[in-house]
Amino acid sequence: MSTGDFLSIDPVELKFPFELKKQISCSLQLSNKTDNYVAFKVKTTNPKKYCVRPNSGIVLPRSTCDVIVTMQAQKDAPPDMQCRDKFLLQSVKANDGTTPKDITAEMFNKEAGHVVEECKLRVVYVSPPQPPSPVHEGSEEGSSPRGSVSDNGHANAAEFSTATIAFTERLEAQDKSSEARALITKLMDEKNKAIQQNNKLRQELELLKREGSKSGGGVSFMFVIFFGLLGIIMGYIMKKS
């Protein structure tokens, strides 16, 4: 901060975070230490490179005024990031009620007997702030994604165990269901075979009846044997079902 009789200027170095092909701005704050109106004017050694708003104005008594200095986009970086540009801020007392439109170059003429305070300001280039690099979980050098343990590791383990048990129970239920379906299919096949065998025996019985009617009374004993076998087979079928 520079402190004169009229104005306090902060800062006295204009620091620009230099980047190629990009406009960069910084600000000055002028504080009026007096009970008078103070007129100011800003000059630079390189007016084509910088834009100052406002480049002149009035600071009211015991008040402040902000000045914005904008550096135009640069195509080339200076050697060693050193800048030789300078600014000069001039200030003089003004009559009460003076407005920015009333400011003239004659007001800052020392040869006319005006008391003019001057403050030289340096331009400094600084490196732009670097954004923080994103850090992905498990990507640090020497670390293994499986080696990191989260705060809720115990909860995750419990959830995994519960899911495993549920999955196993579902598999067991599916196995039991498959076994039941296989047993039902087997019984149905046996039943169908028994029905086919029964139909075959009935056909043979009809054939025996027809032959018995032709040959006389010798058929009764065969008929009894046949029905005995048929009863045994039907009893076996009913037991399996």
C-alpha positions, 0 to 999 in steps of 0.5 A: 500500500502506498500512502500519500497526503491525498490518497492511499493506493492498494496495491502498488504492484499490479499482479497479472496471472499471465496466460497467453491469448486471454484478457486478464484484469486486476484492481486498485483501490483508492482511498481518500484520506482528506475532507476534500474532493480529490481528482485522479488520473492514471497513465501508463507507458504502454497504453495500447496494451492496457485498458484502465476504467476509469482512467480518471475520476473523483474520489469523494471525501473519506470514501474509496474508488475502485479502478480496474486495469485490464491487460489485453490478450497477449500472443507471446510470453515475455522473456523470463516472465519479466514486464517493464510496463509501468503506471503513474497515478496522479492525484490533486485536490479539487473543488467541492462538487467537481465531477469527472467531466470537470477534470482537465489536463491542466489540473495535473500541471505542476508548472501551473503551481498545482500540488500533484501527488504521484505514485508509480505502480509496477506490473508483475506477471505471476503464474496462474493458479493450477486447478487441483488434479482429480484423485481417483479412488485406488489410483495412488501410487503403490496402492491396490484397489482391493487394499483400501477399506471403506469406512463401512467395510463391516456393513458391506461384508454383512450385506455380502454374507446375507446375499450369499446365504439367500442365493444359496437357499434359492439354489437349494430350493431350485435343486429340490424343485428339480428333483421333485419334477424329475420324480413326478416325470418318472412316476408318470412314465411308469403309470403310462407304461402300466396303463399300456401293459394293462391294455395289452393284457386286456387284449390278450384276455379277449383273445383267450376268451375267443379261443376258449369259446372255441375249445370248450371248458379248458379255458377256466383254469387259464382264465383264473391264472390271468386274473390273478396276474392282473390283480398283482400288476394293478396292486403294484401300480396302485402302490407306486402311485 
